[in-house]
Amino acid sequence: FSERNFLGRGQFLSFGVSTGVDNSVTQLTFAEPAFLGRDVRFRFAAAYAESDEQNSTRFSTREISISPSLEFPISENGRLAVRYTIAEDSLFDYSGASPIIAAEAAEGALISSSVGYALIHDTRTTGLNPNAGVLLRFAQDFAGLGGDTQYIETTALVAAETTAFSEDVQL
C-alpha cells in the first residue's frame, strides 16, 4: 500500500509486506510534509527483513532498522535532510566451510547507529521549463556513534527528467 496524499492531507504513507518461501520483508514509511506547520518534512521509516537458510547461501539473516529524518529548504531549489538510523543485522545458522562467514556468524547480532545528511538540488518542477529539470543528491552516513560498526557511506545521484509527446510521456 502506498499513498502520496494520505487522507487528503498531503502526507505520504507506505506499508509493504513481501514474503516468499525463504524470505520476508516488512516496511513502513510515513512522511509529514509540513511538520509543526512549517516547510519541514518529517519522515519515519522502519523495516524488518528475514531470510532463512537457502541451499545457495547456507545461512540465515535478520535485519531490523528504524530511521527518523527531517528535511528543510536551504535555497530556492535546494534542501537539506538530516537523519538518524539505528539497525540490527545478524547472520546465523551457517552450515558452510568459509572461515570468513563462520567468523561473522559467530559475532552474533551487530548494532549500527548512524547519523547522516543529504544535500538535494531539484529543478524538476521550477524554472523556465517546469516540464524538465535535474535532480542532484549527495548524501553521507557516519556510523560509530555507539553500536558495533564504524563506517562512512557516501552516495550520489544525478538525474534528468523531461516530458515528451504533449506531456504524455515522462523521460
Buried (B, 14 or more C-beta within 10 A) or exposed (E): EEEEEBEEEEBBBBEEEEEEEBBBBBBBBBBBBEBEEEEBBBBEBBBBBBBBBEEEBBBBBBBBBBBBBBBBBEEEBEBBBEBBBBBBBBBBEBEEEEEEBBEBBEEEEBBBBBBBBBBBBBBBEEEEEEEBBBBBBBBBBBBBEEBBEEEEEEEEEEEEBBBEEEEEEEE
